[in-house]
Amino acid sequence: MFFWVRELAGWGMIGGSLVILRMGLGLAMNTREPKIVEASVVMFAALGLMRAGILLIRMSTAARLSRLEVDGERRS
């Protein structure tokens, strides 16, 4: 059951990072006052958040697969 919580948290982090990436692009693409330095800081944070979300999804997938393998050995 904990696998699903970890996976949902990972997908939530990826969704949040996409929102933050959009905010960073809004800062950089502003035609009147482009804020390149601020946008780069926001983009760096969003990419870190996306990487953490992908890591959580990978961990939950590996845990589910190993659990299936252990359950398969018990049934044999």
N, CA, C and O atoms as CSV, one atom per row, in Angstrom:
chain,resi,resn,atom,element,x,y,z
A,1,MET,N,N,0.825,-1.205,0.000
A,1,MET,CA,C,0.000,0.000,0.000
A,1,MET,C,C,0.860,1.256,0.000
A,1,MET,O,O,0.491,2.268,-0.596
A,2,PHE,N,N,2.005,1.192,0.667
A,2,PHE,CA,C,2.885,2.352,0.738
A,2,PHE,C,C,3.464,2.694,-0.631
A,2,PHE,O,O,3.880,3.828,-0.868
A,3,PHE,N,N,3.492,1.704,-1.537
A,3,PHE,CA,C,4.011,1.953,-2.880
A,3,PHE,C,C,3.178,3.017,-3.581
A,3,PHE,O,O,3.715,3.902,-4.247
A,4,TRP,N,N,1.881,2.923,-3.429
A,4,TRP,CA,C,0.985,3.849,-4.124
A,4,TRP,C,C,1.115,5.259,-3.576
A,4,TRP,O,O,1.026,6.229,-4.329
A,5,VAL,N,N,1.321,5.382,-2.282
A,5,VAL,CA,C,1.502,6.718,-1.690
A,5,VAL,C,C,2.770,7.349,-2.236
A,5,VAL,O,O,2.789,8.531,-2.580
A,6,ARG,N,N,3.841,6.545,-2.312
A,6,ARG,CA,C,5.108,7.050,-2.837
A,6,ARG,C,C,4.966,7.444,-4.309
A,6,ARG,O,O,5.501,8.466,-4.739
A,7,GLU,N,N,4.253,6.638,-5.065
A,7,GLU,CA,C,4.091,6.944,-6.486
A,7,GLU,C,C,3.219,8.184,-6.692
A,7,GLU,O,O,3.523,9.017,-7.546
A,8,LEU,N,N,2.155,8.312,-5.930
A,8,LEU,CA,C,1.307,9.507,-6.041
A,8,LEU,C,C,2.071,10.760,-5.629
A,8,LEU,O,O,1.898,11.820,-6.232
A,9,ALA,N,N,2.914,10.645,-4.607
A,9,ALA,CA,C,3.731,11.791,-4.209
A,9,ALA,C,C,4.700,12.169,-5.325
A,9,ALA,O,O,4.934,13.352,-5.574
A,10,GLY,N,N,5.266,11.161,-5.998
A,10,GLY,CA,C,6.165,11.433,-7.113
A,10,GLY,C,C,5.465,12.136,-8.254
A,10,GLY,O,O,5.989,13.097,-8.817
A,11,TRP,N,N,4.263,11.650,-8.599
A,11,TRP,CA,C,3.512,12.306,-9.680
A,11,TRP,C,C,3.102,13.721,-9.276
A,11,TRP,O,O,3.087,14.625,-10.111
A,12,GLY,N,N,2.771,13.914,-8.002
A,12,GLY,CA,C,2.451,15.262,-7.528
A,12,GLY,C,C,3.642,16.199,-7.627
A,12,GLY,O,O,3.498,17.369,-7.984
A,13,MET,N,N,4.825,15.674,-7.308
A,13,MET,CA,C,6.034,16.492,-7.418
A,13,MET,C,C,6.328,16.848,-8.876
A,13,MET,O,O,6.768,17.960,-9.169
A,14,ILE,N,N,6.088,15.913,-9.779
A,14,ILE,CA,C,6.305,16.205,-11.196
A,14,ILE,C,C,5.309,17.261,-11.679
A,14,ILE,O,O,5.678,18.180,-12.410
A,15,GLY,N,N,4.058,17.126,-11.270
A,15,GLY,CA,C,3.068,18.145,-11.634
A,15,GLY,C,C,3.422,19.510,-11.071
A,15,GLY,O,O,3.290,20.525,-11.755
A,16,GLY,N,N,3.870,19.533,-9.825
A,16,GLY,CA,C,4.293,20.800,-9.225
A,16,GLY,C,C,5.490,21.406,-9.938
A,16,GLY,O,O,5.574,22.623,-10.104
A,17,SER,N,N,6.410,20.554,-10.355
A,17,SER,CA,C,7.582,21.070,-11.057
A,17,SER,C,C,7.204,21.650,-12.414
A,17,SER,O,O,7.807,22.625,-12.864
A,18,LEU,N,N,6.202,21.053,-13.073
A,18,LEU,CA,C,5.757,21.622,-14.347
A,18,LEU,C,C,5.124,22.996,-14.155
A,18,LEU,O,O,5.298,23.887,-14.986
A,19,VAL,N,N,4.391,23.164,-13.059
A,19,VAL,CA,C,3.808,24.477,-12.755
A,19,VAL,C,C,4.914,25.491,-12.488
A,19,VAL,O,O,4.851,26.625,-12.962
A,20,ILE,N,N,5.924,25.082,-11.731
A,20,ILE,CA,C,7.028,25.993,-11.420
A,20,ILE,C,C,7.846,26.308,-12.671
A,20,ILE,O,O,8.312,27.435,-12.839
A,21,LEU,N,N,8.023,25.317,-13.552
A,21,LEU,CA,C,8.706,25.580,-14.820
A,21,LEU,C,C,7.952,26.620,-15.644
A,21,LEU,O,O,8.557,27.489,-16.271
A,22,ARG,N,N,6.640,26.521,-15.633
A,22,ARG,CA,C,5.811,27.498,-16.363
A,22,ARG,C,C,5.991,28.901,-15.775
A,22,ARG,O,O,6.043,29.887,-16.509
A,23,MET,N,N,6.085,28.979,-14.442
A,23,MET,CA,C,6.321,30.278,-13.812
A,23,MET,C,C,7.682,30.844,-14.221
A,23,MET,O,O,7.812,32.038,-14.490
A,24,GLY,N,N,8.688,29.977,-14.263
A,24,GLY,CA,C,10.022,30.419,-14.673
A,24,GLY,C,C,10.052,30.901,-16.113
A,24,GLY,O,O,10.704,31.894,-16.435
A,25,LEU,N,N,9.332,30.181,-16.983
A,25,LEU,CA,C,9.253,30.632,-18.372
A,25,LEU,C,C,8.529,31.969,-18.475
A,25,LEU,O,O,8.879,32.809,-19.304
A,26,GLY,N,N,7.523,32.163,-17.633
A,26,GLY,CA,C,6.836,33.453,-17.616
A,26,GLY,C,C,7.764,34.585,-17.208
A,26,GLY,O,O,7.682,35.687,-17.751
A,27,LEU,N,N,8.648,34.316,-16.251
A,27,LEU,CA,C,9.617,35.342,-15.849
A,27,LEU,C,C,10.604,35.650,-16.970
A,27,LEU,O,O,10.945,36.810,-17.202
A,28,ALA,N,N,11.057,34.617,-17.659
A,28,ALA,CA,C,12.072,34.820,-18.693
A,28,ALA,C,C,11.487,35.436,-19.960
A,28,ALA,O,O,12.175,36.190,-20.649
A,29,MET,N,N,10.245,35.132,-20.276
A,29,MET,CA,C,9.663,35.574,-21.544
A,29,MET,C,C,8.865,36.874,-21.422
A,29,MET,O,O,8.203,37.278,-22.377
A,30,ASN,N,N,8.917,37.520,-20.283
A,30,ASN,CA,C,8.233,38.791,-20.100
A,30,ASN,C,C,8.848,39.817,-21.057
A,30,ASN,O,O,10.056,40.050,-21.023
A,31,THR,N,N,8.018,40.430,-21.912
A,31,THR,CA,C,8.549,41.325,-22.941
A,31,THR,C,C,8.995,42.670,-22.383
A,31,THR,O,O,9.917,43.277,-22.929
A,32,ARG,N,N,8.381,43.147,-21.329
A,32,ARG,CA,C,8.755,44.450,-20.779
A,32,ARG,C,C,10.000,44.372,-19.904
A,32,ARG,O,O,10.921,45.176,-20.048
A,33,GLU,N,N,10.021,43.395,-18.992
A,33,GLU,CA,C,11.146,43.241,-18.065
A,33,GLU,C,C,11.521,41.773,-17.944
A,33,GLU,O,O,11.048,41.117,-17.016
A,34,PRO,N,N,12.332,41.228,-18.815
A,34,PRO,CA,C,12.726,39.830,-18.630
A,34,PRO,C,C,13.659,39.699,-17.427
A,34,PRO,O,O,14.646,40.426,-17.306
A,35,LYS,N,N,13.333,38.770,-16.552
A,35,LYS,CA,C,14.127,38.536,-15.345
A,35,LYS,C,C,14.846,37.198,-15.514
A,35,LYS,O,O,14.375,36.152,-15.066
A,36,ILE,N,N,15.989,37.267,-16.168
A,36,ILE,CA,C,16.707,36.059,-16.551
A,36,ILE,C,C,17.327,35.372,-15.337
A,36,ILE,O,O,17.261,34.148,-15.228
A,37,VAL,N,N,17.918,36.122,-14.440
A,37,VAL,CA,C,18.572,35.516,-13.265
A,37,VAL,C,C,17.533,34.852,-12.371
A,37,VAL,O,O,17.727,33.720,-11.927
A,38,GLU,N,N,16.437,35.547,-12.107
A,38,GLU,CA,C,15.388,34.971,-11.279
A,38,GLU,C,C,14.773,33.739,-11.935
A,38,GLU,O,O,14.463,32.753,-11.266
A,39,ALA,N,N,14.603,33.811,-13.251
A,39,ALA,CA,C,14.035,32.677,-13.978
A,39,ALA,C,C,14.963,31.470,-13.922
A,39,ALA,O,O,14.493,30.336,-13.820
A,40,SER,N,N,16.261,31.694,-13.985
A,40,SER,CA,C,17.192,30.563,-13.932
A,40,SER,C,C,17.176,29.893,-12.561
A,40,SER,O,O,17.319,28.674,-12.467
A,41,VAL,N,N,17.004,30.669,-11.510
A,41,VAL,CA,C,16.910,30.092,-10.161
A,41,VAL,C,C,15.628,29.268,-10.029
A,41,VAL,O,O,15.646,28.174,-9.465
A,42,VAL,N,N,14.526,29.790,-10.543
A,42,VAL,CA,C,13.252,29.076,-10.486
A,42,VAL,C,C,13.322,27.801,-11.318
A,42,VAL,O,O,12.824,26.758,-10.892
A,43,MET,N,N,13.933,27.870,-12.492
A,43,MET,CA,C,14.057,26.691,-13.359
A,43,MET,C,C,14.929,25.625,-12.700
A,43,MET,O,O,14.614,24.437,-12.772
A,44,PHE,N,N,16.012,26.037,-12.066
A,44,PHE,CA,C,16.891,25.087,-11.389
A,44,PHE,C,C,16.147,24.370,-10.268
A,44,PHE,O,O,16.297,23.159,-10.099
A,45,ALA,N,N,15.347,25.108,-9.502
A,45,ALA,CA,C,14.557,24.493,-8.429
A,45,ALA,C,C,13.510,23.540,-8.994
A,45,ALA,O,O,13.284,22.465,-8.438
A,46,ALA,N,N,12.876,23.923,-10.084
A,46,ALA,CA,C,11.858,23.069,-10.702
A,46,ALA,C,C,12.468,21.787,-11.243
A,46,ALA,O,O,11.864,20.721,-11.131
A,47,LEU,N,N,13.648,21.875,-11.825
A,47,LEU,CA,C,14.302,20.673,-12.334
A,47,LEU,C,C,14.719,19.747,-11.194
A,47,LEU,O,O,14.655,18.526,-11.337
A,48,GLY,N,N,15.142,20.311,-10.071
A,48,GLY,CA,C,15.451,19.486,-8.902
A,48,GLY,C,C,14.222,18.790,-8.369
A,48,GLY,O,O,14.283,17.622,-7.986
A,49,LEU,N,N,13.111,19.492,-8.341
A,49,LEU,CA,C,11.850,18.895,-7.890
A,49,LEU,C,C,11.395,17.794,-8.842
A,49,LEU,O,O,10.890,16.761,-8.403
A,50,MET,N,N,11.573,18.010,-10.143
A,50,MET,CA,C,11.199,16.986,-11.117
A,50,MET,C,C,12.074,15.746,-10.961
A,50,MET,O,O,11.588,14.618,-11.050
A,51,ARG,N,N,13.346,15.961,-10.732
A,51,ARG,CA,C,14.253,14.822,-10.539
A,51,ARG,C,C,13.873,14.015,-9.303
A,51,ARG,O,O,13.927,12.786,-9.326
A,52,ALA,N,N,13.492,14.693,-8.229
A,52,ALA,CA,C,13.063,13.992,-7.020
A,52,ALA,C,C,11.767,13.220,-7.253
A,52,ALA,O,O,11.607,12.109,-6.747
A,53,GLY,N,N,10.850,13.797,-8.012
A,53,GLY,CA,C,9.602,13.102,-8.325
A,53,GLY,C,C,9.831,11.859,-9.156
A,53,GLY,O,O,9.210,10.823,-8.918
A,54,ILE,N,N,10.722,11.957,-10.132
A,54,ILE,CA,C,11.043,10.792,-10.953
A,54,ILE,C,C,11.712,9.720,-10.110
A,54,ILE,O,O,11.467,8.531,-10.314
A,55,LEU,N,N,12.547,10.120,-9.172
A,55,LEU,CA,C,13.191,9.159,-8.282
A,55,LEU,C,C,12.158,8.413,-7.440
A,55,LEU,O,O,12.264,7.200,-7.262
A,56,LEU,N,N,11.166,9.125,-6.924
A,56,LEU,CA,C,10.119,8.463,-6.137
A,56,LEU,C,C,9.329,7.468,-6.981
A,56,LEU,O,O,8.996,6.381,-6.508
A,57,ILE,N,N,9.030,7.827,-8.214
A,57,ILE,CA,C,8.299,6.910,-9.089
A,57,ILE,C,C,9.140,5.684,-9.400
A,57,ILE,O,O,8.626,4.566,-9.409
A,58,ARG,N,N,10.426,5.882,-9.656
A,58,ARG,CA,C,11.304,4.743,-9.921
A,58,ARG,C,C,11.404,3.824,-8.713
A,58,ARG,O,O,11.391,2.602,-8.858
A,59,MET,N,N,11.504,4.404,-7.526
A,59,MET,CA,C,11.597,3.582,-6.315
A,59,MET,C,C,10.326,2.785,-6.081
A,59,MET,O,O,10.399,1.609,-5.724
A,60,SER,N,N,9.181,3.387,-6.270
A,60,SER,CA,C,7.928,2.670,-6.036
A,60,SER,C,C,7.732,1.573,-7.068
A,60,SER,O,O,7.204,0.509,-6.746
A,61,THR,N,N,8.152,1.817,-8.309
A,61,THR,CA,C,8.044,0.783,-9.336
A,61,THR,C,C,8.961,-0.389,-9.021
A,61,THR,O,O,8.555,-1.544,-9.152
A,62,ALA,N,N,10.177,-0.110,-8.614
A,62,ALA,CA,C,11.103,-1.188,-8.259
A,62,ALA,C,C,10.604,-1.968,-7.047
A,62,ALA,O,O,10.754,-3.189,-6.997
A,63,ALA,N,N,10.021,-1.290,-6.081
A,63,ALA,CA,C,9.500,-1.975,-4.900
A,63,ALA,C,C,8.318,-2.868,-5.256
A,63,ALA,O,O,8.195,-3.979,-4.742
A,64,ARG,N,N,7.446,-2.377,-6.139
A,64,ARG,CA,C,6.311,-3.213,-6.560
A,64,ARG,C,C,6.783,-4.434,-7.331
A,64,ARG,O,O,6.253,-5.528,-7.138
A,65,LEU,N,N,7.770,-4.265,-8.204
A,65,LEU,CA,C,8.276,-5.395,-8.975
A,65,LEU,C,C,8.955,-6.427,-8.088
A,65,LEU,O,O,8.776,-7.629,-8.283
A,66,SER,N,N,9.731,-5.966,-7.117
A,66,SER,CA,C,10.378,-6.925,-6.215
A,66,SER,C,C,9.349,-7.620,-5.336
A,66,SER,O,O,9.517,-8.792,-4.999
A,67,ARG,N,N,8.304,-6.926,-4.965
A,67,ARG,CA,C,7.239,-7.550,-4.179
A,67,ARG,C,C,6.518,-8.620,-4.998
A,67,ARG,O,O,6.191,-9.685,-4.475
A,68,LEU,N,N,6.272,-8.344,-6.273
A,68,LEU,CA,C,5.654,-9.338,-7.146
A,68,LEU,C,C,6.543,-10.565,-7.303
A,68,LEU,O,O,6.059,-11.696,-7.344
A,69,GLU,N,N,7.855,-10.324,-7.391
A,69,GLU,CA,C,8.771,-11.439,-7.536
A,69,GLU,C,C,8.801,-12.306,-6.278
A,69,GLU,O,O,8.834,-13.533,-6.372
A,70,VAL,N,N,8.791,-11.679,-5.110
A,70,VAL,CA,C,8.785,-12.425,-3.851
A,70,VAL,C,C,7.479,-13.199,-3.708
A,70,VAL,O,O,7.496,-14.354,-3.283
A,71,ASP,N,N,6.347,-12.585,-4.054
A,71,ASP,CA,C,5.071,-13.282,-3.974
A,71,ASP,C,C,5.011,-14.443,-4.968
A,71,ASP,O,O,4.397,-15.470,-4.679
A,72,GLY,N,N,5.641,-14.290,-6.129
A,72,GLY,CA,C,5.677,-15.356,-7.115
A,72,GLY,C,C,6.502,-16.544,-6.634
A,72,GLY,O,O,6.168,-17.691,-6.930
A,73,GLU,N,N,7.576,-16.278,-5.895
A,73,GLU,CA,C,8.407,-17.362,-5.355
A,73,GLU,C,C,7.662,-18.130,-4.258
A,73,GLU,O,O,7.839,-19.340,-4.120
A,74,ARG,N,N,6.851,-17.445,-3.496
A,74,ARG,CA,C,6.098,-18.111,-2.430
A,74,ARG,C,C,5.038,-19.033,-2.994
A,74,ARG,O,O,4.741,-20.075,-2.409
A,75,ARG,N,N,4.461,-18.653,-4.136
A,75,ARG,CA,C,3.419,-19.472,-4.733
A,75,ARG,C,C,3.980,-20.702,-5.431
A,75,ARG,O,O,3.272,-21.696,-5.596
A,76,SER,N,N,5.221,-20.648,-5.835
A,76,SER,CA,C,5.823,-21.778,-6.572
A,76,SER,C,C,6.065,-22.984,-5.703
A,76,SER,O,O,6.562,-24.002,-6.184
